[in-house]
């Protein structure tokens, strides 16, 4: 109904079903960060499909293999699901993911 009434702008950047997990709204700069399976997206709030920036951040291959050996599902559990997006300062965001059951964190420069 929303699409038919032109009341929304769908995000077309992901047709792969990336299992979105966390959001960080940066109203001051008009951006939205989305944490997903193996990806972090940076979107423009005015037009979600304009100038999409995407970081591919998968779990290490050896961690994925260990996860599968532990009996976990390769498609739904053995990935780097981004769970934390936290402002760090004016130029960086702190980000953490599951890393296929071996958590990892880092900083993203928003420049």
N, C-alpha and C positions, 0 to 999 in steps of 0.2 A: 504494500500500500504506500509506503514511504517513497519508493522508487517511482511509482506511478504518479504521485502527486508532486514530484520534484522537490520533496522536503528534505532530502539528504544527498550527500555525495559519498558513494561507496568507495572504499579503499581498494583499488585494483592492483596494488603492488604485490599481492601474494595470492597466487592461484594454487599454491602447493599445499595448502592446509598446514600452516606452520605452528598451529597450536599456541596462540597468543596467551601470555601469562601475566604480564605486568605492564603498567603504563606510568609515564611521568609527564605531566603537563607543565610546559614552560610558557605560561601566558605572556610573560614579559617580552620574550623573543618570538612569540607566535609559533611555537613548535610542540610537537608531541613525539615522545620517544616510546617505542613499543618493544618489549622484550618477548621473544618468541622461541620456538624450537630452533636452536643453532643460529639465530639471527637477532640483531638489534636494528630497528628501523628508526629513522629520524624523518618526521613528516612536517610539512608546512600546514598550519591550522587553517589558512585561507583556502587552500586547495590541496587536499590529502594526496593527490596524484601528481603534483607538480614538484619537480626537483627532489624526488625520493632518494634518500641516502640509506644504504643498507650495508651492515657489517655482517659478514659470514663468520661465525665463531663456533665451530663444532668442537665436540669433545675429542681428545687425542685418540687416535685409532687404537692404541694399546688399551686405553681405558674402556673403549667401546667393546673390544674383544673380551676383556675381563668381565664386563657387565653381562655379556651374552653367556659366558661360561658359568656365571652365577645363576643362570636360569631366567634372566630378565628378558623381556621382549625387546628385540632390536629396534623396532619402529616406535614404540610408545614409551620406553623407559631408558634406553641406552643412547641418550643424546645430551646436548648441553641446553637444558631448558633454562632460559634467563628468568631469574626469580627476583632480583634486586636491581632497581634503577634508583639511585639516590644522588641528589645534587651534592657535589663535593665543594666546588667553588664556582666562580663565574665562568670558568673555561672548561671544567671537567665534570664528568658524571662518574660515580662509582658504580660498577656493575658486577654482579655475581651470577653464576650459573651452576647448574647441578653437575656438569662435567661427567655424565654417565656414572653417577654415584661417587665422584671424586671432585668435590666442589672447587671452583676456581673463581677468582675475582680479579678485576683490573680497573683501569681508568680509561674513559673515552674522552678525547679532546674534542670539544664541540665546534672548534673554529670554522 
